[in-house]
């Protein structure tokens, strides 16, 4: 994962064998974990499986800046950008913030940080890589509940719209394939998992999806926190780091 040179070829082959088995192991562990969703911390645990997949897919380590995933961003160029932000007394923009900008505004922001010199960015190339990533927005959020007549239990339903926008460039093959988006719903106090769903993210264009997540209303209310309570919705792209988002939805 750290691109370390291994001393002998046997280590290379063994490492590849282990890495090839990790997706199956993760899937089995996740299946078991999702069966015990009432346990405290199960919400965070469910999210961790997606984050481990992000690390595996991007071949990066946890403490690396997500910018390093992109075509055209070397470690030296990234340090140059960070120095530029520091010298201008401004915050280094996150990958998610730049992806939400128009291409013109994003280009100006990157050129302002990159400055001049041998470690400067090929901004157009970097932006091609940025806009090959999905932009995911949530709208029309509605929360409802109904009582099951046969059992008397109350089921909650979180309904919302997803808009997924993606522009692929022929010259950019990095992050150009289909992706998986995990939708994870949990409680804010003991971080109990309420619902989990994955959907596919296609190659190109703008797609709108309507999502319904059902959950146990009693559990959500009991662990919803103060001021009427809330549930937490996380959107985790399993193929790229730095684009995760979180939304708190009031129960009342």
C-alpha positions in Angstrom: 0.0 0.0 0.0 3.0 2.3 0.6 4.6 1.3 -2.7 7.6 -0.1 -0.8 10.1 -2.1 -2.8 10.1 -5.6 -1.6 13.5 -7.5 -1.3 12.7 -10.7 -3.2 10.1 -11.8 -5.8 8.5 -14.3 -3.4 7.4 -11.4 -1.2 5.8 -9.7 -4.2 3.9 -12.9 -5.2 2.8 -13.5 -1.6 1.6 -9.9 -1.2 -0.4 -10.2 -4.4 -2.0 -13.4 -3.1 -3.0 -11.7 0.1 -4.4 -8.6 -1.6 -6.4 -10.7 -4.0 -8.2 -12.4 -1.1 -9.0 -9.2 0.9 -12.3 -8.3 -1.0 -13.7 -11.8 -0.2 -12.7 -11.5 3.4 -14.2 -8.0 3.7 -17.4 -9.2 2.1 -17.7 -12.0 4.6 -16.9 -9.8 7.6 -19.4 -7.2 6.4 -22.1 -9.8 6.0 -21.7 -11.0 9.6 -21.4 -7.4 11.0 -24.6 -6.3 9.3 -26.6 -9.2 10.9 -25.9 -7.6 14.3 -27.0 -4.1 13.5 -28.5 -3.4 17.0 -25.0 -3.3 18.7 -23.5 0.0 19.8 -21.0 1.1 17.2 -22.5 -1.0 14.4 -23.0 2.2 12.4 -19.3 3.1 12.5 -18.3 -0.5 11.8 -20.5 -0.6 8.7 -18.8 2.6 7.4 -15.3 1.2 8.1 -15.8 -1.5 5.5 -16.4 1.1 2.8 -13.4 3.1 4.0 -11.1 0.0 3.8 -12.3 -0.5 0.2 -11.4 3.1 -0.6 -7.9 2.5 0.6 -7.6 -0.7 -1.4 -9.0 0.8 -4.6 -6.8 3.9 -4.4 -3.7 2.2 -3.2 -3.2 4.9 -0.6 -2.7 4.9 3.1 -5.0 6.5 5.7 -2.9 9.6 6.4 -2.3 10.5 2.8 -4.1 13.5 1.3 -6.9 12.4 -1.1 -5.4 14.7 -3.7 -2.6 12.3 -4.2 -5.0 9.9 -5.9 -5.4 12.1 -8.9 -3.6 12.0 -12.2 -1.1 14.8 -12.4 -0.7 15.3 -8.6 2.7 14.2 -7.4 3.7 14.3 -3.8 6.0 17.3 -4.6 3.2 19.1 -6.4 0.9 18.5 -3.4 3.5 20.0 -1.0 3.8 22.9 -3.3 0.0 23.5 -3.2 0.0 23.2 0.6 2.8 25.8 0.8 0.9 28.1 -1.5 -2.2 27.9 0.7 -0.1 28.6 3.8 1.7 31.6 2.2 -1.7 33.0 1.2 -3.1 32.3 4.7 -5.9 30.3 3.2 -7.1 26.7 3.8 -6.2 24.0 1.4 -9.4 23.1 -0.4 -10.7 19.6 0.0 -11.2 17.4 -3.1 -14.9 17.4 -2.4 -15.0 21.3 -2.3 -13.2 21.6 -5.6 -15.4 18.9 -7.3 -18.5 21.0 -6.3 -17.1 24.1 -8.0 -17.6 25.0 -11.7 -14.5 24.0 -13.8 -13.6 27.7 -14.3 -13.7 28.4 -10.5 -11.8 25.2 -9.7 -9.1 26.1 -12.3 -8.6 29.5 -10.8 -8.4 28.0 -7.3 -5.8 25.4 -8.3 -3.7 27.9 -10.3 -3.7 30.2 -7.4 -2.3 27.5 -5.1 0.1 25.9 -7.6 1.9 29.1 -8.5 5.0 28.8 -10.7 8.0 26.6 -10.6 9.1 23.1 -11.5 6.6 21.4 -9.2 3.6 23.3 -10.5 0.5 21.4 -11.7 -0.8 20.7 -15.1 -4.1 22.1 -14.1 -6.2 20.9 -17.1 -4.9 17.4 -16.6 -5.8 17.5 -12.8 -9.2 18.9 -13.5 -9.9 16.2 -16.0 -9.2 13.7 -13.2 -11.3 15.7 -10.7 -14.4 15.8 -13.0 -14.1 12.1 -13.8 -15.2 11.7 -10.2 -18.9 11.7 -9.4 -20.6 14.8 -7.9 -23.4 13.5 -5.6 -26.0 15.8 -4.1 -29.0 15.0 -1.9 -32.4 16.7 -2.2 -36.1 16.3 -1.4 -35.4 14.6 2.0 -38.6 13.3 3.7 -39.0 11.3 6.9 -42.1 9.3 7.6 -43.4 6.5 9.8 -46.1 3.8 9.8 -47.4 1.2 12.2 -47.5 -2.4 11.1 -51.0 -3.6 11.9 -50.0 -7.2 12.4 -47.0 -6.6 14.7 -47.7 -3.2 16.1 -44.1 -2.1 15.4 -43.4 1.3 13.9 -41.3 1.5 10.8 -39.5 4.7 9.7 -38.7 5.5 6.1 -36.2 8.0 5.0 -36.8 9.1 1.4 -34.6 11.3 -0.7 -33.4 12.1 -4.1 -29.8 11.5 -5.4 -28.4 13.4 -8.3 -25.1 11.9 -9.6 -23.1 13.9 -12.2 -20.0 12.6 -13.9 -18.0 13.7 -16.9 -15.4 11.3 -18.3 -12.6 12.4 -20.5 -11.1 10.0 -23.0 -7.6 10.9 -22.2 -8.2 10.3 -18.5 -8.4 6.6 -17.5 -7.9 7.2 -13.8 -11.2 6.6 -11.8 -13.0 6.3 -15.1 -14.9 3.0 -14.4 -18.2 2.3 -12.6 -18.2 2.9 -8.8 -20.1 1.8 -5.8 -21.9 4.2 -3.4 -22.7 3.0 0.1 -25.7 4.7 1.9 -25.4 4.1 5.6 -28.0 5.3 8.2 -27.4 5.3 11.9 -28.1 7.0 15.3 -26.0 9.8 16.7 -25.7 8.6 20.3 -24.6 5.0 20.5 -23.9 4.9 16.7 -26.4 2.1 16.0 -26.9 1.0 12.4 -30.4 1.5 11.1 -30.1 0.8 7.4 -27.4 0.0 4.8 -27.7 0.0 1.0 -25.3 0.1 -2.0 -26.0 1.5 -5.5 -24.0 1.6 -8.6 -22.6 4.8 -10.1 -22.3 4.8 -13.9 -19.7 6.1 -16.3 -21.0 9.3 -17.6 -23.8 12.0 -17.6 -26.3 13.0 -14.9 -28.5 10.4 -13.2 -31.3 11.0 -10.7 -32.3 8.2 -8.3 -35.1 8.0 -5.7 -33.9 6.2 -2.5 -36.0 4.8 0.4 -34.3 3.5 3.5 -36.5 1.8 6.1 -35.5 1.4 9.7 -36.8 0.7 13.2 -38.5 3.9 14.4 -38.3 2.9 18.1 -34.5 2.4 18.0 -34.0 5.7 16.1 -36.0 7.6 18.7 -34.4 6.0 21.7 -30.9 6.8 20.4 -31.6 10.0 18.5 -30.1 12.4 20.9 -31.3 15.8 22.1 -33.7 18.4 20.6 -36.2 15.9 19.2 -33.6 13.5 17.9 -32.1 12.9 14.5 -30.7 10.2 12.3 -27.3 10.4 10.5 -27.0 9.6 6.8 -23.6 9.0 5.3 -22.7 8.6 1.6 -19.5 6.8 1.0 -17.9 6.2 -2.4 -16.1 2.9 -2.1 -13.7 3.6 -5.1 -12.3 7.0 -4.1 -11.3 8.9 -1.0 -12.2 12.4 -0.1 -15.8 12.6 -1.5 -17.7 11.2 1.5 -20.5 13.3 2.9 -22.8 13.2 6.0 -26.3 14.6 6.6 -28.2 14.9 9.9 -32.0 14.5 9.4 -34.3 15.6 12.3 -36.8 13.0 13.4 -39.4 15.7 14.1 
